Amino acid sequence: MIKVYLPKGNYIEKKYVIDYIFSQFSFSGELEISETEGKNYVFEYNELKICVKDCFLNKEKYSNIIRSDDDFTFRQLQYQGINYYSFFGGNELNLSDNTIEITSDIIGTIFWILTRYEEYFGESRDKHNRFLSAYSKLDAKEYHMPIADVNVMFLKSVFELFFKVNFTLKGEYKSIATHDIDYPFITKNVNLKALLKNTLGDVLMRKSILLALKRLYSYVTGDKRFDPANNIEWIINSNQNKVSHSIFFYIAISRQGGLDTLCDISDEDEKKQIKSVLDANEEIGLHPSYLTSENYEYFKEEKSKLDNILKSIGSKEISSSRQHYLRFDIRTHYRNIEELDISHEYSLGFTDYCGFRSGTCRPYFPFDVLNRSKHKFTVHPLLIMDTTLLKYLKTSKKEILNIHSNFSKTVKNYKGEFIYLWHNTELMTSRGKKLYKEILKVINH
């Protein structure tokens, strides 16, 4: 039996992170957790001890009411060639005959990044009320590695080296293609002025005369088979045998104002499109509209409408959700997800950068910092979004392929989920489709 002693104070937070760590791997033994008067987390097995300094969740320091991470310092450390990260505490690892003393608080580090602690207290937001990587205590490049996963694997290695007990990392690598269908059709509910403006953009910005012609033809004739955004079947066929799973997120209600799109899932054309996804054994998810970030009743109404549409075509209710514009406030959003009985949340990725926003590529149950409780739904972290690469970072084709390749290799090492987002509207041209097919190749190497 491995005995874990938690320093007194903030027991709920400490038990959450210890439970999280040990949920990541299996071992032939039992776990017993209790409190101690000491100042270290202590892992004890056969009279051997591994002690980790309690700095961040320390009862004299930590707060879930006011921000308490002023002593944050990013450090990449190493022991016997194994990397780990620390935001709090010291840099040393001391070894004696029966004890290892780790002076950096790697457990508090996992808690800080996994819960997104800083987002509960940081006031900086962009014009869409989103927390960006630019507002983090971490530099953007430091999100390139899954810090929580690295620290969990470091602890696994230390347990194995010192306790001589075998631990097996749970899970298996999955590549999950996700597609936000903001515009199931780009020629419906569009006035002539907007149509002409977008057609001009097809020629001058998107460099595709064919796209302009298809847009015009579909608008004039009303034949939605030629609508460039009506490419769901192409996406499904492209993903076939290339990814573990595909999810298509649909907006249920287009609200006037804000940055919502003009679509109507009760329209027969859209219902037919949704049914084609289900017939291909792929998943439909909810894409809550722009205003749901502040309005729970809108969120509730939109879930109900999509559920009813799915029932009308013989499918079960939705279980997955991702916010439009990745727009959410962690202080309220997770509670809304739980209240609406949504099982899987896919919004946790940065808009302005690619990377591991919560320090992991593995699904997990999030923690409500303010209310000190573990949620019952699962977060699936988003790593890459097309508009981040194409519009925010203005990344070249070569860099886009390298980013997908490198992230997928990292995720494979941690048996995680490589979740990326490509909108159907970025796959309307032959150039966009060619790039997407090349992405599917590099993530499968």
N, C-alpha and C positions, 0 to 999 in steps of 0.2 A: 504493500500500500504506500502511495505517495501522500504525505501529509503536507498541507499547505497552511501556513500561519499568516494571517493578514494583520498588519498593524491596526490598532483600534482607530476608529474614526472613518466615516464615509464607507461603511461596510457594503452598502448596496452597490456603489460604483466599483469597489475593488472586487467584489464577488462577480459582477458582470464581466469584467475584463479577464479574470481567471477562468471563469466558465467558458468565455470565448476562446481563450488560448487552448484549453484542453479539448474543446469541441472540434478543433481543427485536425486532430490526429487520434488514432486509436493505439492502445497499448494493453498488454496483458496484466492488468492490475486494477486497483481501485483508487479513488481519490477521496480524501477527507479534508474539508476546509473548516478552519476555526480561526478565532482571533488570538492575538498575542499582545503583550504590553510593549514589545520591542519596537524598533524604528525601521525594521526591514521586513520585506516579504521573505518568508523562509519556506523553501521546498526541502523536505526531509525524506530520506529513503535509506533504510539500513544504516542508520547513524551517520550518514553523509548529508551535508547541508549545502544548499545553494542559496545565498542571501542576496537580495536585490534591494537597493536603497529606495525608500518611500519618500519621494520628494514632491511630486505634483498633487497626489491625492492625500497628502499629509493632512491630518485633522486640524493642525494649526494654520494651514495655508489655503487649502482648496475651498472654493465657494461655487455654488450653483446659482447665486444671486447676483454677485458682482464678479467681474473678470479677475482671475487670479493666476494668470500665466505670464506675469511681467518678467520672470527670470528665464524665459524661453531662450535657448541657444541651440541651434542646429549643429549636430556633430555626427560624423560618420566614423565609427570605431571598428576595431577588429580584434579577434581572439583566435589564434591558431589558424589564420587564413580565412576565418568566417566573419563576414561583415554584420554589423548591427547599427542601429541608429538611436540617438538619444537627444531629447529636447531639454531634459532636466537632470541635475545631479552632476557627478564627477565623470572622469574619463578612465579611471583605473579598474582593472580586474585583478584581484589578489587571490592567490591560490595557496592553501596549506594542505596538510595531509587529509583532512576530512571536511574541508569547507572551501567553497568558492564564494568570494565576496565581490559583487558587481556594484560599483559605486554610482553608475548611471541608472536613472530610473526608466528602464526600458518598458516597464509595465505601464507607468503613467504616460509614456510616449504613445503606446498603443491606444490607450483610452482617449488621449487628446485628439489623435487624428481619426480614429474610427468613429467617434461620436461627432466629429466636426465641432468640437468645443468652441473654437474661436468664432464660429458663425452665429452662435447664440448671443454673443456680446459685441461683435464687431459691427459698427454702425455704417461702414462704407458699403454702398450699393451703387450699381450702375443705373442708367435711366429707366431700366425695366425692373428695378428693385431686385437685382440678382447679385449674389456674392461671387466675385471673380477671383481668379488665382492671383491677380495683381494686388488684392487687398489682404492676402494671407501673410502670416509671419514667415512662411516658407517662401523661398524663391521658386519661381515657376519650374525651373529645371529639376528642383528637388522632388517634384511630383512624378518624375520619370520612373522612379522605383516604388514598388508597393511597400511602403515603410512598415506597416503593420505586419504584412506577410513575412518580410525579411526578419523582423524581430521574433515572430513566432517560430520561424525556422531556426533562428539562432538558439532560442531556448530549447527547441527539440534537439539540436546538436549537443548542447551542453548537458542536457539530461542523459542523452545516450553515452556521451564520453565519460561522464562522472558517475552516473548511477548504473551504467552497464545494462540499461533497459532499452529494448527496441520500440521505437515509435514509428507508426506508419501514417503519412499524410493522407487524409481522406480526400475523396473527390476524384474527378477526372476532367481533363481539359475539354472545354466546349467553345466553339465559335458561334456567337449568336448575332445574326444579322437583324437589325431593327430598322424600320422604315416609318418615318412620320409622314402620314398622308395629309398634309395641310391642304392640298388641292387635288382631290380625286380627278377633277377635270378643270382645265384652265380656260375653257371657252364657255362655261356655264355661269350665269348670273354676272356677266361682265358687260359693261356698257361699251359703246362703240369707241369712245375716246380712249378708254383704258386698253381696249383691244389694239388700236392703232399704235399706241405708245409701246405696248409689249411686243408687237410685231416688229417695230423699228429696233427695239432692243435685241430681238432675235438676230437681226442682220448685223447691227453695229457692235454689240457687246458680246453676244454669244456666238457670233460668226457662223450662223447657220441659216442659210436661205431656205433649206428644206423644212426646218422647224417653223419658220415664218409661214410658209405655204400650208403646212399641215394645220397650223393654228387658224389661219384664215378660212381654209376649206371646211374645217369642223364647225367653225362659228357660223358661216354662211349657210351650210347645208343642214346643220343640226346633227350630223352623223358623228356620234361620239366614238366610233371605232377609230377615227383619225385624230382624236384629241391627243396631243403629245403626252399629257400627264396620265392618260389611260394606259399605263405601261406595267400594270401590276402582274399580268401574266408573264411578261418578259422577266421581271424581277424574280418571280417564283421559279421559273425555268432556269435562270442563271444561278440561283442559290442551290438548286437541286444537287444533292450529293457533294456539295462544297462546304456547307455549314451544318452545324448540329441542329439549329432551330432558327426559324424566322418569325418575327412578330411585326404586324402592320398596325400602327396606332392611328385611329380615326377620330377626328373632331365630331362630336355629336350635335352640337348646336353652335351656329355661327352668330355671334352677338354683334350688333352694330357698335362701332367705336372700338377703341383700342387697336390691337393689331391682329384681330381674328380674321379668318379667311371666309370666303363666301362658299359654303358647301351645305348640303342638306342630305343627311344619311337616310331620311325617309323617302327621298327621291328614288324612283325605280332603277335608274342607271347606277346610282351609288350602292343600292342594296344588291344589285346584280354583281357589282365589283367585289363587295364584301363577301358574298356567297362564293365567288370564285376562289377567294383566299381560303375559306373554310373547306371547300371541296378538295383543295390541294393539301388538306391536313395541316395547314399553317394556322397561326394564332392571330386573332383580332384583339387589340388592346385599346384602351381609352386614351385619347389625347385631350385632356381637359383644356378648355379654352384659356385665352390670355387672362381674363378677369377672374378665373377661379382661384388664383393665388390669394386674392383678398376676400372672395365671396364663397363661403361654404355652400350656400343654397344653390348657387350656380353649379358647383361641382356635383352636388347630390342630384340635381335635375339632369345633368348631362350623363351621369352614369346610368340613371334610370332609363333615359331615352335609348342609349345604346343597348342596354340589357333587353329592352322591349323589342328593339329591331332584331337582335340576335335570336330571341325567342320566336319571333314571327317567321324566321327562316329555319327553325328547328335546331338552334344551337344553344349551348349553355351560356350563362352570364359571364361577363368579363372577369378576369382575375388579375390582369396586368394594367399598369397605367404609367404614362410619362407626360409631364407637363409641356404644354406649348411654350416655345422659346426657352425651355428648361427653366421656367420662371416659378420659383417657389421660395417660401420663407421657412427654414427648417424649424423655427420656433412654433409654427402652427401646422405646417403641411403634413408632417408625419401623423399628427393626431387626426387630421381629416382623413388620411388614408385608412387609418385603423377604424375610425367611426363608420366609414363606408364599406368596411369589410372587404377591402382590396388586398389580395394576398402578395402581390409582387410589384415593386416600385422600381422604375428604370430611369429616373430623372437625375441621379447623382453623378453628374459630370460637369466640368467647367465649360462655359461658353467660349472663353477667350484663350483656352489652352487645352492640350491633350494630356491626359495623365490620370493618376490614381488619386482622386480627390479625397477619398477616405482611407487611403493607404493600403487598399486591398483590391484584388481582382476576384475575390471569392464572395459568394452571396452570404449575407449575414442578417441577424436580427438587430436593428438599430436601437439606440438608447436615447431616451428623452432626458436631456441634461436638466431641464427646469423642473420636471416632475419626478425625476429620479426613478425611472421605471423602464424596463425593457419592452419594446413593442413586439407584437405578435406576427407582423408581416415581414417579408424578406426584401431587403434592398439588393438590387443587382447593379453594381457600379458601371457607369458608362465611361468608356476610355477615349473614344474618338468620335467627333461629329464632323460631317462634311463641311458645313458652313464655317466651322472653326478654322479648318485648313484652307478653304478656298477664299473666304471673305475677311476673316479676322487676321489670320497669319499670312495670307497670300502665298501659300506654299506651292512650290513647283511640283510637277508630276513625279519627278524622281524622288523628291523628298516625301511626297505622299505615300509612295510605295514603300520607302524605307521605314517610315513611321509605322505603317501597318505591320510590316515584317518584324520590326524590332519589338513592338508591343506584343505581338502574338507569341514570339519566342519567350519573352519574359513570363507571360501568362501560362504558357505550357510548363515552365519550370515550377510554377506554384499550383499546378492543377486547377487553375481558375477558369473564369468565364471571360473570353475576349468578346466584349460587347461594343459594337460600333454602329453608328447611325448614318444612313444615307437616305435623304429625302427622295421620293420618286421624281420630284421636279428637277433634281440634279442629274437625272438619268433620262433626259428627253432627247439629247443629241447623240449622234454616233460617237463623238469624242468622249462624252460622259459615260456612255455604255462601255466603250473600250477600256477606259480607265478602271471602271468598276470590275470588269472581268479580270483585269490584271491584278487588282487588289485580291480577288478571290484566289488567284494563283499563289501570291506571295504568302498569304496567311495559312496556306496548306502545305508549305514546304516543311 
